Amino acid sequence: MRVVTIGVGGAGGRIVDALWRDSDTRSASYLVGARVLDTDETALSALESVPPEARHLFGHVETGGTGTGGDRSKAITAIEDDILEMRRRIDTAVTSDAAAIILVAGLGGGTGSGVTPALARALREVYDRPIYTVSVLPASHEEVPPENPAHGLQTTHSVVDAQLVFDNDAWFDSESSLEDDAEMLNRELAERIGTLLSAGEAVTRDSVGQRVVDASEIISTLDEGGLATIGYARQDVQPDRQSSDSSLLGRLRGRLSTDDDDVDDVSAIKAVETTLRRAARGRLTFDCPLASATSGLLVVSGPPDWLHQQAIADGQRWLSEEIDSAQLRTGDAPNQNSSQLTVLVLLGGIQDTPRLDDLKIADA
């Protein structure tokens, strides 16, 4: 699924920067284009991968180019003054092969929580394709205005098709330093999103799965609206073919020993089953009971011989029972060059969770 990503504010810009790098590592890029919009000139300059021409400062009259300092009302005024110019900047990135537009923002800051709903509303007036957000919630010990994340989630809800949530509170404890760990978490989130979006972007015949995950499968999963979360797990299943023995003889032995060996059915079934359960019951981007989801998508990828179709079908039935919904789609993505089995679970249609109740209390 090819998309345009738009980073809003400092956190959104850094995540789009990570997505740009992740997309470059894939056999087929899932990014049609990217833009980063911010009120903080220093944050824009600190990005490493998004080209300078794709970075845009707005609201200079309102903020002086130094950010909003968490002031959501200041950010809203800034985007109202510059909305036409920002929409024009985005328009140059949205081409006909973009299946969706994804806004990425941290909802703890003023720019992300204030601008994202207004920008989504303006884009919906122009484009007839799905508009999603990656909405990042602050950890409870982060020093941000407590009303920002609740307001950001609530006002964004009515103007986008779905919000994929990453909750810092599920990944940090009170002793964690956001400054020290932010880059690692941005890579983690980018890997999950990249695995989802690139699943159906096959470039060779060998990389076409028996059940192809195309853009329509992802869009249909998110059509339930509300919030979405991603579970992800991987497991080493065979030696890396680009391992320590790089001699000609070693490479020849690797080709002869790995290409023709059959994988034992029991081993393949067990690998799919255990990796799926780790993905679904492990750390989600947004912690919630599985039964709170009304739709789902299961993507299994890795070496073709390990993508056991009966195991994937069994996994689909198990996950469908866990989320108590028949709206569960499944796909596989063979990767001849991989030494890992990976399982990604996208859960959508989430409307009510304990974490949302906590945010509402903080906003009261």
Backbone torsions as a table, in degrees:
resi	resn	phi	psi	omega
1	MET	NA	119.2	-177.6
2	ARG	-96.0	135.9	-171.3
3	VAL	-138.9	165.3	168.0
4	VAL	-107.3	129.7	177.8
5	THR	-110.4	139.3	-178.7
6	ILE	-128.5	112.0	176.8
7	GLY	-83.2	131.8	179.9
8	VAL	-118.7	118.5	-179.2
9	GLY	81.3	-179.4	-174.0
10	GLY	-63.6	-51.6	-179.2
11	ALA	-63.6	-43.1	178.9
12	GLY	-61.5	-39.6	179.1
13	GLY	-64.8	-41.5	-179.6
14	ARG	-67.3	-34.7	178.3
15	ILE	-71.1	-41.3	175.7
16	VAL	-62.7	-36.0	174.9
17	ASP	-59.0	-43.4	178.5
18	ALA	-68.0	-37.3	177.2
19	LEU	-65.0	-37.6	177.8
20	TRP	-60.4	-44.8	179.0
21	ARG	-66.9	-41.5	-179.9
22	ASP	-62.9	-43.4	-179.5
23	SER	-60.4	-35.6	179.6
24	ASP	-67.3	-21.5	-179.6
25	THR	-87.0	-11.2	-177.5
26	ARG	-83.0	153.8	178.4
27	SER	-64.7	-28.4	174.8
28	ALA	-135.1	127.9	-177.7
29	SER	-69.5	140.9	175.8
30	TYR	-101.8	-2.1	179.9
31	LEU	-96.6	118.0	170.8
32	VAL	-76.1	-38.5	179.7
33	GLY	-169.4	170.0	179.9
34	ALA	-150.2	148.5	173.9
35	ARG	-139.7	149.3	173.8
36	VAL	-126.2	124.5	-179.4
37	LEU	-117.5	129.6	-177.2
38	ASP	-152.0	157.2	175.0
39	THR	-96.0	-1.7	-176.0
40	ASP	-113.5	109.1	-177.0
41	GLU	-66.0	-35.5	179.9
42	THR	-65.0	-42.0	179.1
43	ALA	-63.8	-39.2	177.6
44	LEU	-63.6	-42.1	-178.1
45	SER	-67.5	-25.2	-176.2
46	ALA	-79.9	-10.6	179.1
47	LEU	-64.1	146.9	-173.0
48	GLU	-105.9	-28.2	-169.5
49	SER	-117.5	-40.0	178.7
50	VAL	-62.2	127.2	-177.7
51	PRO	-58.6	147.4	-179.6
52	PRO	-54.5	-34.7	-178.2
53	GLU	-70.7	-12.5	178.1
54	ALA	-97.8	4.8	179.3
55	ARG	-107.1	133.7	-174.3
56	HIS	-136.8	125.0	175.7
57	LEU	-88.2	134.3	175.8
58	PHE	-134.8	166.6	177.2
59	GLY	70.5	26.8	-176.2
60	HIS	-62.8	-36.1	179.8
61	VAL	-63.4	-39.1	-176.2
62	GLU	-80.6	-35.2	-171.1
63	THR	-116.3	-11.4	-177.3
64	GLY	69.9	13.5	179.0
65	GLY	78.2	14.5	-177.6
66	THR	-113.0	12.8	178.7
67	GLY	90.6	178.0	-175.5
68	THR	-100.6	-8.2	-177.8
69	GLY	60.9	30.7	179.0
70	GLY	85.0	0.3	-176.7
71	ASP	-83.6	103.6	-176.7
72	ARG	-65.9	-39.1	-178.4
73	SER	-64.8	-35.2	177.1
74	LYS	-65.6	-39.2	178.6
75	ALA	-65.8	-40.2	179.9
76	ILE	-63.9	-41.8	176.9
77	THR	-62.8	-40.6	-178.9
78	ALA	-62.6	-44.3	-178.3
79	ILE	-73.2	-31.1	176.7
80	GLU	-62.5	-36.0	179.2
81	ASP	-71.3	-31.5	-171.4
82	ASP	-117.5	13.7	-171.4
83	ILE	-61.6	-39.8	-178.8
84	LEU	-65.4	-40.8	178.8
85	GLU	-67.3	-41.1	179.5
86	MET	-66.7	-37.3	177.8
87	ARG	-65.8	-36.0	177.3
88	ARG	-65.6	-39.6	178.4
89	ARG	-63.1	-40.7	-180.0
90	ILE	-69.1	-37.3	-176.1
91	ASP	-57.1	-32.8	-179.3
92	THR	-70.8	-14.4	-180.0
93	ALA	-97.0	-19.0	-174.6
94	VAL	-90.6	105.9	179.3
95	THR	-105.1	175.1	-173.8
96	SER	-66.1	-22.7	-178.1
97	ASP	-92.7	10.5	174.5
98	ALA	-84.3	116.5	-178.2
99	ALA	-78.3	-21.3	-177.7
100	ALA	-160.5	163.1	174.1
101	ILE	-115.0	130.2	-178.2
102	ILE	-120.2	117.0	173.7
103	LEU	-89.5	137.0	-177.3
104	VAL	-123.3	124.5	-175.0
105	ALA	-153.6	146.7	167.8
106	GLY	-87.8	125.5	-174.5
107	LEU	-89.3	4.5	175.2
108	GLY	-82.2	-30.9	-178.0
109	GLY	-83.9	165.1	-179.9
110	GLY	-69.5	-41.5	-177.3
111	THR	-66.6	-49.2	-178.7
112	GLY	-63.0	-47.2	-176.1
113	SER	-74.0	-30.9	-177.0
114	GLY	-87.8	-37.7	-172.4
115	VAL	-85.8	-35.8	-172.5
116	THR	-55.8	-48.5	178.9
117	PRO	-62.1	-41.8	-179.6
118	ALA	-64.8	-40.2	-180.0
119	LEU	-68.4	-42.4	178.0
120	ALA	-60.1	-41.5	179.7
121	ARG	-63.2	-41.4	179.9
122	ALA	-67.1	-38.6	179.9
123	LEU	-70.1	-34.9	180.0
124	ARG	-64.6	-27.0	177.4
125	GLU	-68.6	-20.0	-173.8
126	VAL	-107.8	-40.8	-170.8
127	TYR	-108.5	143.7	-179.1
128	ASP	-104.1	18.7	178.0
129	ARG	-105.2	163.7	-178.5
130	PRO	-59.1	143.4	174.6
131	ILE	-121.7	119.9	-179.7
132	TYR	-117.5	165.3	170.2
133	THR	-126.6	150.8	161.3
134	VAL	-102.9	106.6	-173.7
135	SER	-104.9	116.7	-177.1
136	VAL	-99.0	122.2	178.7
137	LEU	-93.2	140.8	-179.9
138	PRO	-74.6	153.3	172.0
139	ALA	-67.5	155.1	-175.5
140	SER	-63.4	-24.4	-178.5
141	HIS	-95.1	2.9	175.1
142	GLU	-73.8	142.5	-178.3
143	GLU	-87.9	85.4	177.4
144	VAL	-133.2	155.7	175.7
145	PRO	-57.2	122.5	-172.4
146	PRO	-62.2	-22.5	-178.5
147	GLU	-80.8	-16.6	-174.8
148	ASN	-61.5	-52.6	-176.5
149	PRO	-64.3	-40.6	179.0
150	ALA	-63.8	-44.4	179.4
151	HIS	-64.2	-43.0	-179.0
152	GLY	-61.4	-45.3	178.7
153	LEU	-63.1	-45.6	-174.3
154	GLN	-66.8	-46.9	-176.6
155	THR	-74.1	-26.8	177.8
156	THR	-75.5	-31.9	-174.8
157	HIS	-51.9	-41.6	-172.4
158	SER	-81.6	-9.1	-174.1
159	VAL	-118.9	0.5	176.8
160	VAL	-125.0	165.4	-178.9
161	ASP	-79.9	-29.5	176.8
162	ALA	-169.7	155.7	175.7
163	GLN	-118.6	117.6	171.1
164	LEU	-84.9	120.0	-170.7
165	VAL	-104.8	136.1	168.8
166	PHE	-119.3	118.6	-174.0
167	ASP	-105.3	108.5	178.3
168	ASN	-56.9	-27.6	-177.4
169	ASP	-65.6	-24.4	178.6
170	ALA	-83.9	-9.7	-174.8
171	TRP	-117.8	-10.0	-179.7
172	PHE	-122.0	151.4	165.9
173	ASP	-114.1	179.4	-173.7
174	SER	-65.0	-16.6	179.8
175	GLU	-95.9	-4.3	-179.0
176	SER	-78.0	148.4	176.8
177	SER	-107.5	117.2	-179.6
178	LEU	-61.7	-38.7	-179.1
179	GLU	-62.9	-37.9	-178.1
180	ASP	-75.3	-35.1	-170.8
181	ASP	-105.5	-4.2	-174.8
182	ALA	-60.1	-41.7	-178.0
183	GLU	-63.2	-41.4	178.7
184	MET	-63.2	-42.8	-179.8
185	LEU	-68.7	-35.9	176.2
186	ASN	-62.3	-39.4	176.7
187	ARG	-65.8	-41.0	179.3
188	GLU	-61.0	-46.5	179.8
189	LEU	-65.5	-43.2	180.0
190	ALA	-62.3	-37.8	179.2
191	GLU	-64.6	-41.1	179.8
192	ARG	-67.0	-46.8	179.5
193	ILE	-64.8	-42.2	180.0
194	GLY	-63.0	-40.3	178.1
195	THR	-63.2	-40.1	178.3
196	LEU	-65.0	-51.5	-173.4
197	LEU	-71.3	-30.3	-176.2
198	SER	-89.5	-3.6	-173.8
199	ALA	-57.3	-36.8	-177.3
200	GLY	-101.5	6.7	-177.6
201	GLU	-90.8	66.6	-179.1
202	ALA	-74.0	139.8	179.6
203	VAL	-113.3	-14.5	177.7
204	THR	-133.9	163.8	178.9
205	ARG	-61.3	-36.5	-178.2
206	ASP	-67.6	-19.3	-177.6
207	SER	-97.9	9.8	176.5
208	VAL	-90.4	122.3	-177.6
209	GLY	-78.3	166.8	174.7
210	GLN	-70.1	-31.3	173.9
211	ARG	-122.4	96.6	-172.7
212	VAL	-74.7	134.0	174.3
213	VAL	-94.0	105.6	177.4
214	ASP	-106.4	-178.2	-175.7
215	ALA	-58.9	-35.3	-176.9
216	SER	-64.9	-31.5	179.2
217	GLU	-67.4	-42.1	179.3
218	ILE	-68.0	-44.9	-179.4
219	ILE	-62.1	-42.8	-179.9
220	SER	-63.8	-36.1	178.5
221	THR	-66.0	-36.7	-178.0
222	LEU	-87.1	-6.8	-178.3
223	ASP	-62.9	-17.5	179.0
224	GLU	-68.1	-13.8	-179.7
225	GLY	75.9	-162.1	179.0
226	GLY	68.2	-145.8	-177.2
227	LEU	-104.3	157.6	177.4
228	ALA	-134.8	154.6	179.2
229	THR	-139.9	157.3	-179.2
230	ILE	-123.2	130.5	169.0
231	GLY	-106.8	148.6	-172.6
232	TYR	-154.6	137.9	176.5
233	ALA	-152.3	153.1	178.3
234	ARG	-140.8	156.7	-176.8
235	GLN	-146.5	132.2	175.0
236	ASP	-68.8	130.0	-178.1
237	VAL	-123.5	-14.8	176.4
238	GLN	-157.8	156.7	-177.9
239	PRO	-59.0	146.2	176.1
240	ASP	-65.6	127.8	-177.6
241	ARG	-73.2	-14.5	175.2
242	GLN	-107.0	56.7	-172.9
243	SER	-90.8	-161.1	-169.3
244	SER	-64.6	-31.1	-178.1
245	ASP	-86.1	94.3	-176.2
246	SER	-98.3	6.6	178.9
247	SER	-69.2	163.7	179.0
248	LEU	-58.7	-43.9	179.9
249	LEU	-63.2	-41.0	-179.9
250	GLY	-64.2	-40.0	179.4
251	ARG	-66.5	-39.6	178.3
252	LEU	-64.8	-41.9	177.7
253	ARG	-61.7	-40.0	-180.0
254	GLY	-62.4	-41.6	-179.9
255	ARG	-65.8	-41.9	-177.7
256	LEU	-70.6	-34.6	-173.1
257	SER	-87.9	-25.5	-174.6
258	THR	-104.3	-29.7	-174.2
259	ASP	-71.6	-30.2	-172.5
260	ASP	-107.6	-5.2	-179.7
261	ASP	-75.1	132.8	175.6
262	ASP	-82.9	142.6	177.2
263	VAL	-88.5	132.4	178.9
264	ASP	-62.9	131.9	-177.2
265	ASP	-57.5	-42.7	-178.3
266	VAL	-61.6	-42.3	179.8
267	SER	-64.4	-42.5	-179.4
268	ALA	-65.6	-43.5	-179.9
269	ILE	-63.0	-44.7	-179.8
270	LYS	-64.1	-39.6	-179.1
271	ALA	-64.0	-44.6	179.0
272	VAL	-63.6	-44.6	-177.3
273	GLU	-62.7	-48.7	-176.4
274	THR	-69.3	-38.1	-179.5
275	THR	-68.9	-37.5	177.1
276	LEU	-62.3	-45.4	-178.0
277	ARG	-66.3	-34.6	175.7
278	ARG	-66.2	-38.5	-180.0
279	ALA	-66.5	-44.5	-174.6
280	ALA	-77.8	-33.9	-174.9
281	ARG	-105.5	1.7	178.3
282	GLY	-88.6	-150.2	-175.9
283	ARG	-81.8	112.8	176.2
284	LEU	-85.3	160.9	175.3
285	THR	-64.4	-29.3	176.8
286	PHE	-137.3	114.9	-174.0
287	ASP	-70.8	128.3	178.9
288	CYS	-161.4	156.8	173.2
289	PRO	-63.1	138.2	-179.4
290	LEU	-58.4	-34.2	-177.5
291	ALA	-69.0	-11.0	178.9
292	SER	-78.3	-12.5	177.9
293	ALA	-84.1	146.2	177.8
294	THR	-110.7	-5.4	176.7
295	SER	-151.8	161.9	-178.7
296	GLY	-158.8	161.5	175.9
297	LEU	-138.3	128.3	179.1
298	LEU	-112.3	123.6	179.5
299	VAL	-123.0	121.3	178.5
300	VAL	-113.7	126.4	-178.4
301	SER	-135.6	159.8	-179.9
302	GLY	146.4	-164.3	179.0
303	PRO	-57.2	134.6	-173.9
304	PRO	-52.9	-39.9	-176.7
305	ASP	-66.6	-17.3	-178.9
306	TRP	-94.0	-5.9	-179.1
307	LEU	-88.1	71.0	-175.4
308	HIS	-70.9	116.2	-172.0
309	GLN	-65.7	-35.7	178.0
310	GLN	-67.0	-38.5	178.5
311	ALA	-65.8	-38.9	178.7
312	ILE	-66.4	-40.8	177.3
313	ALA	-63.3	-41.9	177.1
314	ASP	-63.4	-40.0	178.4
315	GLY	-64.5	-37.5	177.0
316	GLN	-62.0	-42.7	179.0
317	ARG	-64.8	-42.2	-179.7
318	TRP	-62.9	-46.7	-177.8
319	LEU	-68.3	-35.4	177.8
320	SER	-61.5	-38.3	176.7
321	GLU	-69.7	-36.6	-179.5
322	GLU	-64.6	-40.4	-179.4
323	ILE	-91.3	-2.6	177.7
324	ASP	55.4	47.0	-179.2
325	SER	-150.1	140.9	175.8
326	ALA	-85.0	-7.2	-177.9
327	GLN	-85.9	65.9	179.4
328	LEU	-124.4	119.4	179.9
329	ARG	-101.2	154.6	-175.1
330	THR	-137.3	144.7	175.2
331	GLY	-151.9	160.5	175.4
332	ASP	-128.0	150.8	-176.7
333	ALA	-134.8	92.8	-179.8
334	PRO	-63.9	141.8	176.1
335	ASN	-138.0	99.6	-174.4
336	GLN	-61.8	-27.0	-175.1
337	ASN	-93.8	1.4	-176.9
338	SER	-90.8	149.1	173.3
339	SER	-111.1	10.3	-177.7
340	GLN	-125.1	144.8	168.3
341	LEU	-93.9	128.2	179.7
342	THR	-124.1	143.1	177.8
343	VAL	-128.0	127.8	176.7
344	LEU	-120.6	135.5	178.6
345	VAL	-122.8	119.5	173.8
346	LEU	-104.5	123.1	179.7
347	LEU	-115.5	128.6	-176.7
348	GLY	-125.3	175.7	177.7
349	GLY	73.6	23.0	-178.9
350	ILE	-79.8	125.8	-175.5
351	GLN	-116.2	-30.3	-171.9
352	ASP	-145.9	122.6	178.6
353	THR	-143.6	162.4	177.1
354	PRO	-57.2	-35.1	-179.1
355	ARG	-64.5	-38.3	177.6
356	LEU	-64.7	-37.6	176.9
357	ASP	-62.9	-39.5	177.7
358	ASP	-61.4	-41.7	-179.7
359	LEU	-65.4	-39.5	179.5
360	LYS	-64.4	-38.5	178.2
361	ILE	-64.3	-41.9	179.8
362	ALA	-65.0	-29.6	-177.5
363	ASP	-83.0	-14.8	-174.9
364	ALA	-66.9	NA	NA
